[in-house]
Each structure stands twice: as C-alpha cells, then as structure tokens.
Amino acid sequence: MKIAVAALVAVLAFAVASSADAKGCIKGAIVGGVAGHYAGHHGALGAAAGCLYGRHRAHEQDKQQEQQSQANGQGKI
C-alpha cells in the first residue's frame, strides 16, 4: 500500500512539473491507481497506465475539438 501511494505521489508530482503534458494524466493516474490496487495490488502500474490513457484521451479530444472548430469556420488565427 505504501508503494502504491508513493508511486501515485511521484506520478502526480511529475504531472505537475510538466503541465503541458499533464492534461488528463492526473485524473487517469488516480483512477488507474485505484483500479490497479483493487485488481491485484498493482497500484503503481495502474497509475502509470491510467496517466498514459488520460493523456491520450485528452489529446484525442483536443484534436476532435480543433476539427469541429475548423469545420465551423472558427479555426486558429
């Protein structure tokens, strides 16, 4: 349990340090850490996987919003 908490704190600290890449990471790390802990005491592995998935999901949502704004004529200037 102590290792899982320490790993989660480390992931969160890393996410805060690199805020440009942290979008979606914190939420994913928390959910993944809890799920990993309950699925066999693999909280650190779950937190890392959750962070990666959260970043991927946030990137996909940003890309989709950009495409929608360009389709509506509201592209970046």
Backbone as a printed PyTorch tensor [residue, N CA C, xyz], in Angstrom:
tensor([[[  0.8300,  -1.1880,   0.0000],
         [  0.0000,   0.0000,   0.0000],
         [  0.8750,   1.2520,   0.0000]],

        [[  1.9450,   1.2240,   0.7870],
         [  2.8330,   2.3820,   0.8490],
         [  3.5010,   2.6320,  -0.5080]],

        [[  3.8450,   1.5510,  -1.2060],
         [  4.4860,   1.6870,  -2.5110],
         [  3.5100,   2.2970,  -3.5130]],

        [[  2.2590,   1.8780,  -3.4660],
         [  1.2540,   2.4150,  -4.3860],
         [  1.0410,   3.9040,  -4.1480]],

        [[  0.9610,   4.2890,  -2.8990],
         [  0.7710,   5.7090,  -2.5750],
         [  1.9940,   6.5140,  -3.0020]],

        [[  3.1810,   5.9820,  -2.7570],
         [  4.4070,   6.6820,  -3.1550],
         [  4.4900,   6.8190,  -4.6750]],

        [[  4.1030,   5.7760,  -5.3890],
         [  4.1280,   5.8420,  -6.8510],
         [  3.1110,   6.8480,  -7.3700]],

        [[  1.9360,   6.8750,  -6.7470],
         [  0.9190,   7.8320,  -7.1590],
         [  1.3840,   9.2660,  -6.9190]],

        [[  2.0110,   9.4940,  -5.7830],
         [  2.5440,  10.8280,  -5.4840],
         [  3.6310,  11.2020,  -6.4910]],

        [[  4.4770,  10.2510,  -6.8430],
         [  5.5360,  10.5200,  -7.8230],
         [  4.9480,  10.8610,  -9.1880]],

        [[  3.9270,  10.1190,  -9.5930],
         [  3.2860,  10.3910, -10.8870],
         [  2.6330,  11.7670, -10.8740]],

        [[  1.9500,  12.0880,  -9.7940],
         [  1.3020,  13.3990,  -9.6980],
         [  2.3230,  14.5340,  -9.6830]],

        [[  3.4340,  14.3300,  -8.9910],
         [  4.4820,  15.3540,  -8.9660],
         [  5.0730,  15.5530, -10.3560]],

        [[  5.2740,  14.4670, -11.0710],
         [  5.7880,  14.5690, -12.4340],
         [  4.7880,  15.2790, -13.3370]],

        [[  3.5170,  14.9800, -13.1490],
         [  2.4740,  15.5970, -13.9700],
         [  2.4050,  17.0930, -13.7270]],

        [[  2.5710,  17.5110, -12.4880],
         [  2.5370,  18.9320, -12.1710],
         [  3.7760,  19.6330, -12.7330]],

        [[  4.9100,  18.9450, -12.6990],
         [  6.1550,  19.5390, -13.1790],
         [  6.1050,  19.7940, -14.6840]],

        [[  5.4530,  18.9190, -15.4210],
         [  5.3520,  19.1000, -16.8680],
         [  3.8880,  19.3380, -17.2250]],

        [[  3.3970,  20.5030, -16.9100],
         [  1.9720,  20.7840, -17.0590],
         [  1.5060,  20.7470, -18.5070]],

        [[  2.3960,  20.9380, -19.4570],
         [  1.9870,  20.8960, -20.8520],
         [  1.5320,  19.4910, -21.2500]],

        [[  2.1150,  18.4720, -20.6600],
         [  1.7620,  17.1010, -20.9730],
         [  0.8260,  16.4840, -19.9470]],

        [[  0.4370,  17.2530, -18.9310],
         [ -0.3130,  16.6850, -17.8110],
         [ -1.8160,  16.6380, -18.0470]],

        [[ -2.2890,  17.1900, -19.1210],
         [ -3.7220,  17.2320, -19.3370],
         [ -4.2730,  15.8150, -19.4300]],

        [[ -5.1200,  15.4610, -18.5020],
         [ -5.7090,  14.1340, -18.4550],
         [ -4.9240,  13.1370, -17.6340]],

        [[ -3.6740,  13.4370, -17.3170],
         [ -2.8170,  12.4860, -16.6190],
         [ -3.2280,  12.3040, -15.1670]],

        [[ -3.5250,  13.3730, -14.4810],
         [ -3.8100,  13.2810, -13.0560],
         [ -5.0720,  12.4580, -12.8070]],

        [[ -6.1170,  12.7700, -13.5310],
         [ -7.3740,  12.0320, -13.3680],
         [ -7.1840,  10.5610, -13.7350]],

        [[ -6.4870,  10.3020, -14.8170],
         [ -6.2350,   8.9250, -15.2390],
         [ -5.3740,   8.1670, -14.2550]],

        [[ -4.3790,   8.8500, -13.6720],
         [ -3.5000,   8.1950, -12.7050],
         [ -4.2600,   7.8220, -11.4390]],

        [[ -5.1380,   8.6850, -10.9970],
         [ -5.9140,   8.3790,  -9.7970],
         [ -6.8310,   7.1860, -10.0420]],

        [[ -7.5740,   7.2310, -11.1290],
         [ -8.4980,   6.1360, -11.4380],
         [ -7.7190,   4.8410, -11.6830]],

        [[ -6.6440,   4.9160, -12.4440],
         [ -5.8450,   3.7230, -12.7240],
         [ -5.1710,   3.1610, -11.4950]],

        [[ -4.7110,   4.0260, -10.6030],
         [ -4.0770,   3.5690,  -9.3690],
         [ -5.0450,   2.8350,  -8.4690]],

        [[ -6.2410,   3.3620,  -8.3410],
         [ -7.2590,   2.7050,  -7.5130],
         [ -7.6650,   1.3740,  -8.1420]],

        [[ -7.8920,   1.3840,  -9.4510],
         [ -8.2850,   0.1420, -10.1210],
         [ -7.1730,  -0.8960, -10.0410]],

        [[ -5.9300,  -0.4720, -10.2360],
         [ -4.8040,  -1.3950, -10.1450],
         [ -4.6220,  -1.9530,  -8.7540]],

        [[ -4.8690,  -1.1350,  -7.7740],
         [ -4.7460,  -1.5980,  -6.3840],
         [ -5.7520,  -2.6980,  -6.0840]],

        [[ -6.9850,  -2.4960,  -6.5000],
         [ -8.0210,  -3.4860,  -6.2330],
         [ -7.9280,  -4.7000,  -7.1560]],

        [[ -7.2270,  -4.5870,  -8.2550],
         [ -7.1210,  -5.7050,  -9.1940],
         [ -5.8110,  -6.4730,  -8.9970]],

        [[ -5.3210,  -6.5390,  -7.7910],
         [ -4.1410,  -7.3620,  -7.5450],
         [ -2.9660,  -6.5930,  -6.9740]],

        [[ -3.2230,  -5.4980,  -6.3080],
         [ -2.1750,  -4.6990,  -5.6620],
         [ -1.1210,  -4.2170,  -6.6600]],

        [[ -1.5720,  -3.7450,  -7.8040],
         [ -0.6900,  -3.1790,  -8.8180],
         [ -1.0450,  -1.7080,  -9.0210]],

        [[ -1.0690,  -0.9570,  -7.9320],
         [ -1.4770,   0.4390,  -7.9890],
         [ -0.5520,   1.3000,  -8.8180]],

        [[  0.7560,   1.0740,  -8.6980],
         [  1.7130,   1.8840,  -9.4530],
         [  1.5800,   1.6300, -10.9490]],

        [[  1.4340,   0.3820, -11.3150],
         [  1.2640,   0.0410, -12.7240],
         [ -0.0470,   0.6180, -13.2550]],

        [[ -1.0950,   0.5380, -12.4540],
         [ -2.3800,   1.1070, -12.8520],
         [ -2.3210,   2.6090, -12.9780]],

        [[ -1.5910,   3.2710, -12.0680],
         [ -1.4620,   4.7280, -12.1390],
         [ -0.7030,   5.1480, -13.3890]],

        [[  0.3570,   4.4360, -13.7220],
         [  1.1280,   4.7650, -14.9240],
         [  0.2870,   4.5530, -16.1790]],

        [[ -0.4150,   3.4360, -16.2360],
         [ -1.2650,   3.1590, -17.3970],
         [ -2.4040,   4.1680, -17.4840]],

        [[ -2.9900,   4.5180, -16.3500],
         [ -4.0700,   5.4970, -16.3350],
         [ -3.6070,   6.8620, -16.7930]],

        [[ -2.4030,   7.2370, -16.4000],
         [ -1.8390,   8.5180, -16.8290],
         [ -1.6630,   8.5350, -18.3480]],

        [[ -1.0970,   7.4730, -18.8820],
         [ -0.8920,   7.4080, -20.3350],
         [ -2.2180,   7.4420, -21.0860]],

        [[ -3.2020,   6.6910, -20.5840],
         [ -4.5000,   6.6840, -21.2410],
         [ -5.1700,   8.0540, -21.1400]],

        [[ -5.0590,   8.6940, -19.9800],
         [ -5.6560,  10.0210, -19.8090],
         [ -5.0550,  11.0470, -20.7520]],

        [[ -3.7320,  10.9960, -20.9180],
         [ -3.0700,  11.9170, -21.8510],
         [ -3.5250,  11.6510, -23.2780]],

        [[ -3.6220,  10.3650, -23.6450],
         [ -4.0570,  10.0020, -24.9910],
         [ -5.4780,  10.4810, -25.2500]],

        [[ -6.3500,  10.2600, -24.2790],
         [ -7.7590,  10.6570, -24.4080],
         [ -7.8960,  12.1780, -24.5310]],

        [[ -7.1370,  12.9220, -23.7240],
         [ -7.1850,  14.3840, -23.7810],
         [ -6.6890,  14.8850, -25.1380]],

        [[ -5.6430,  14.2390, -25.6590],
         [ -5.1120,  14.6310, -26.9670],
         [ -6.1430,  14.3800, -28.0630]],

        [[ -6.8240,  13.2480, -27.9970],
         [ -7.8490,  12.9360, -28.9930],
         [ -9.0150,  13.9290, -28.9120]],

        [[ -9.4110,  14.3100, -27.7070],
         [-10.4970,  15.2790, -27.5530],
         [-10.0890,  16.6490, -28.0870]],

        [[ -8.8470,  17.0550, -27.8410],
         [ -8.3630,  18.3340, -28.3740],
         [ -8.3640,  18.3180, -29.8990]],

        [[ -7.9230,  17.2040, -30.4630],
         [ -7.8870,  17.0870, -31.9220],
         [ -9.2960,  17.1500, -32.5010]],

        [[-10.2490,  16.4960, -31.8370],
         [-11.6320,  16.4990, -32.3090],
         [-12.2400,  17.8950, -32.2130]],

        [[-11.9730,  18.6090, -31.1210],
         [-12.4900,  19.9680, -30.9670],
         [-11.8940,  20.8990, -32.0080]],

        [[-10.6170,  20.7120, -32.3280],
         [ -9.9720,  21.5380, -33.3470],
         [-10.6020,  21.3030, -34.7140]],

        [[-10.8920,  20.0460, -35.0260],
         [-11.5250,  19.7350, -36.3020],
         [-12.9250,  20.3140, -36.3780]],

        [[-13.6700,  20.2770, -35.2700],
         [-15.0090,  20.8360, -35.2570],
         [-14.9750,  22.3530, -35.3950]],

        [[-14.0170,  22.9980, -34.7540],
         [-13.9450,  24.4570, -34.8490],
         [-13.5370,  24.8860, -36.2560]],

        [[-12.6850,  24.1060, -36.9140],
         [-12.3060,  24.4250, -38.2810],
         [-13.4780,  24.2020, -39.2350]],

        [[-14.2910,  23.2010, -38.9580],
         [-15.4610,  22.9440, -39.7970],
         [-16.4980,  24.0500, -39.6370]],

        [[-16.5350,  24.6730, -38.4800],
         [-17.4820,  25.7700, -38.2430],
         [-16.9170,  27.1310, -38.6430]],

        [[-15.7170,  27.1290, -39.1940],
         [-15.1130,  28.4000, -39.6050],
         [-14.4880,  29.1720, -38.4680]],

        [[-14.1700,  28.5040, -37.3930],
         [-13.5660,  29.1700, -36.2340],
         [-12.1520,  28.6480, -36.0070]],

        [[-11.3650,  28.5120, -37.0390],
         [-10.0120,  27.9920, -36.9100],
         [ -9.1010,  28.9390, -36.1610]],

        [[ -7.9140,  28.4650, -35.8520],
         [ -6.9410,  29.2810, -35.1290],
         [ -6.4300,  30.3950, -36.0330]],

        [[ -6.2100,  31.5330, -35.4240],
         [ -5.7180,  32.6890, -36.1990],
         [ -4.2620,  32.8820, -35.8970]]])
